Amino acid sequence: YRTRLTHTLEVSQIARTIARGLCLNEDLTEAIAMGHDLGHTPFGHSGEHVLNKLVPGGFEHNVQSLRIVEKLENGVGLNLTFEVRDGILNHKKSGHPATLEGVCVSLADRVAYVNHDIDDAIRAGLLTNEMLPESCITAIGATHGQRINALILDILSVSSGKPYVRMSDEMSAEFDKLRDYLFAHLYHNSTAKAEEGKAEGVVETLYKYYLEHIELLPEEFTKYIEEDGPERIAADYIACMTDRYAVREYERLFVPRDWV
């Protein structure tokens, strides 16, 4: 039920709250948060997996986000500071942001998606609160709001006045347990997972179509063909799509229409 837009807004709100509580640069934090998922494909990590498999040199949404702000947006990129660009590139859990504001966004990203994925899964009937690990409920909270509040307060308590931003060891252990539970029972084993094959098929079919008809893409993309190659340009175009737009484009190109 969440989209990349609503996710980005949640990340921004959480990250700014942490930054304010720690007296960090809120504007820098918000700029990183707003740009962190610009390069995400339609259908989230499913689409990213397909393009990473098909595009020479691979495809990662954080690298694509940086490509958008440095090169593609406005045809010349945006005049962003090193700190913003670094935070966008390194927002993934495996990243190492150069600023504490970047760390705030990285933490906020995980806090946001774990909690809104639980919220969405319960709404869709895929999970119930009672199915979540009991120790996680006790430590973090039984509702969306309680969990967000507990995680933010823990980060502020541990990090205030320190040269780092992180959760306590105890909270981090329970949060990781909750995240691992979602991977085992939702992301990799659920009714929603069964739809991923369809989503991946849409992305792969569109990618191959655009490669064969690269001249149909807007000039703002095709002007980089000689420099970056048609495979990267086709990936650029797909990565700009929302889920619904990708489905509509697929239907327009491959689903027969009535004659009347």
C-alpha positions in Angstrom: 0.0 0.0 0.0 3.0 2.3 0.5 4.7 3.7 -2.5 8.2 5.1 -3.0 6.8 8.5 -2.5 5.1 7.7 0.9 8.1 5.8 1.9 10.4 8.7 1.2 8.1 11.1 3.2 8.2 8.7 6.2 12.0 8.4 6.0 12.3 12.2 5.8 10.1 12.6 8.9 11.9 10.0 10.9 15.4 11.2 9.9 14.6 14.9 10.6 13.2 14.0 14.0 16.4 12.2 14.9 18.5 15.0 13.5 16.6 17.6 15.4 17.0 15.6 18.7 20.7 15.4 18.1 21.1 19.0 17.0 22.4 18.0 13.6 21.8 19.7 10.2 18.1 19.1 9.5 18.2 20.5 6.0 21.0 18.3 5.0 19.2 15.3 6.5 16.0 16.1 4.6 17.9 16.6 1.3 19.5 13.1 1.6 16.2 11.5 2.6 14.4 13.1 -0.4 16.9 11.8 -2.8 17.8 8.4 -1.4 15.4 6.3 -3.5 15.1 8.4 -6.7 16.8 5.6 -8.6 14.6 2.8 -7.4 12.9 0.7 -10.1 9.2 -0.1 -10.4 8.3 -3.0 -8.1 11.1 -2.1 -5.7 13.9 -4.7 -5.2 12.2 -7.1 -7.6 12.8 -4.7 -10.5 16.2 -3.9 -9.2 17.1 -7.6 -9.2 16.0 -7.9 -12.9 18.0 -4.9 -14.1 21.1 -5.9 -12.1 21.0 -9.2 -13.9 20.4 -7.7 -17.4 22.4 -4.5 -17.5 26.2 -4.8 -18.2 28.0 -3.5 -15.1 25.0 -4.3 -12.9 22.3 -2.0 -11.4 21.9 -0.8 -7.8 19.2 1.7 -6.9 21.5 3.8 -4.7 24.0 4.2 -7.5 21.2 5.0 -9.8 19.9 7.7 -7.4 23.3 9.3 -7.5 23.4 9.1 -11.3 20.1 10.9 -11.4 21.2 13.8 -9.3 24.6 14.1 -10.8 23.8 13.6 -14.5 20.2 12.9 -15.6 18.1 15.5 -13.8 17.6 18.6 -15.9 19.9 17.0 -18.4 23.0 18.1 -16.5 22.4 17.0 -12.9 21.8 19.1 -9.8 24.3 21.2 -8.0 24.3 19.2 -4.8 27.0 19.2 -2.2 29.3 16.2 -1.5 27.5 15.5 1.7 24.1 15.1 0.1 25.5 13.0 -2.8 27.4 10.8 -0.3 24.4 10.3 1.9 22.3 9.2 -1.1 24.9 6.8 -2.3 25.6 5.3 1.1 22.0 5.0 2.6 21.9 1.2 2.3 22.7 -0.8 5.4 26.1 -1.8 3.9 27.0 1.8 3.2 29.2 4.1 5.3 28.0 7.7 5.1 30.6 10.4 5.7 28.2 12.4 7.8 26.0 11.8 10.8 23.1 13.2 8.8 23.7 10.4 6.3 23.7 7.9 9.1 20.3 9.3 10.3 18.8 8.7 6.9 20.3 5.2 6.7 18.7 4.3 10.1 15.5 6.0 9.2 15.2 4.1 6.0 15.3 0.8 7.9 13.0 2.0 10.6 10.5 3.2 8.1 10.4 0.2 5.7 10.3 -2.5 8.5 7.4 -0.8 10.2 5.4 0.2 7.2 5.9 -3.3 5.7 4.4 -4.7 8.9 1.6 -2.2 8.6 0.9 -3.1 5.0 1.2 -6.9 5.6 -1.4 -6.7 8.4 -3.7 -4.6 6.3 -3.4 -7.2 3.5 -4.1 -10.1 5.8 -0.6 -11.6 5.3 0.4 -11.1 9.0 -1.1 -10.4 12.4 0.5 -8.7 15.3 0.3 -11.9 17.2 2.5 -13.6 14.6 5.4 -11.2 15.3 8.2 -12.4 17.7 7.0 -11.8 21.2 10.3 -10.3 22.4 10.2 -7.8 19.6 6.7 -6.7 20.5 7.8 -6.3 24.2 11.0 -4.4 23.4 9.8 -2.2 20.5 6.0 -2.0 20.7 2.8 -3.6 19.5 1.7 -0.8 17.1 3.2 1.2 14.2 3.4 4.4 16.3 4.8 2.7 19.4 7.6 1.0 17.4 8.6 4.2 15.6 8.6 6.1 18.9 10.6 3.5 20.7 13.2 3.2 18.0 13.7 7.0 17.7 13.9 7.5 21.5 16.4 4.7 21.7 18.6 6.2 19.0 18.4 9.6 20.7 19.2 8.2 24.1 22.3 6.3 22.9 23.6 8.9 20.5 23.1 12.2 22.3 26.4 14.0 22.6 28.3 11.2 20.9 30.3 11.2 17.6 28.0 8.5 16.2 24.3 7.8 15.6 23.1 4.3 16.3 20.7 2.1 18.3 21.5 0.5 21.6 22.8 -3.1 21.3 19.7 -4.4 22.9 17.3 -2.6 20.6 19.4 -3.3 17.6 19.2 -7.0 18.3 15.4 -7.0 18.6 15.1 -4.8 15.5 17.3 -7.2 13.5 15.2 -10.1 14.8 12.1 -8.4 13.6 13.6 -7.6 10.2 14.9 -11.2 9.8 11.3 -12.4 10.6 9.9 -10.3 7.8 12.5 -11.7 5.3 11.6 -15.2 6.3 7.9 -14.9 6.5 6.9 -12.0 4.3 9.6 -11.0 1.7 10.6 -14.5 0.8 7.6 -16.6 1.7 4.1 -15.1 1.3 1.3 -14.5 -1.1 2.9 -11.2 -2.1 6.1 -13.0 -3.0 4.2 -15.0 -5.6 3.4 -11.8 -7.5 7.1 -10.9 -7.9 7.6 -13.2 -10.9 5.0 -11.2 -12.8 6.6 -7.9 -11.8 10.0 -9.2 -12.9 8.5 -10.3 -16.2 7.1 -6.8 -16.8 10.5 -5.1 -16.1 12.4 -7.6 -18.2 10.0 -7.4 -21.2 10.0 -3.6 -21.1 13.8 -3.5 -20.9 14.3 -5.8 -23.9 11.6 -3.9 -25.9 13.4 -0.5 -25.3 16.7 -2.0 -26.3 15.2 -2.9 -29.6 13.4 0.4 -30.0 15.9 2.8 -28.3 15.0 5.6 -30.7 11.5 5.8 -29.0 12.9 7.0 -25.7 13.0 10.7 -24.9 16.0 12.7 -26.1 16.9 13.6 -22.5 17.9 9.9 -22.2 19.1 9.0 -25.7 21.7 11.8 -25.8 23.8 9.7 -23.5 23.8 6.6 -25.7 27.3 7.0 -27.1 28.7 7.8 -23.7 26.9 5.1 -21.6 25.5 2.6 -24.1 21.9 1.6 -24.9 21.6 -0.9 -22.1 22.3 1.8 -19.5 19.9 4.2 -21.2 17.1 1.7 -21.3 17.7 1.0 -17.6 17.6 4.8 -16.9 14.2 5.1 -18.5 12.7 2.1 -16.7 14.1 3.2 -13.3 12.2 6.5 -13.6 8.8 4.6 -13.8 6.3 4.1 -11.0 4.8 0.6 -10.7 1.5 1.7 -12.2 3.2 3.5 -15.2 5.2 0.4 -15.9 2.1 -1.8 -15.9 0.3 0.7 -18.2 3.2 0.8 -20.6 3.4 -3.0 -20.6 -0.3 -3.2 -21.4 0.0 -0.5 -24.1 2.8 -2.4 -25.8 1.8 -6.0 -25.3 -1.8 -6.5 -24.4 -4.3 -6.5 -27.4 -6.9 -3.8 -27.4 -10.5 -4.0 -28.6 -11.0 -2.7 -32.1 -14.0 -0.6 -31.2 
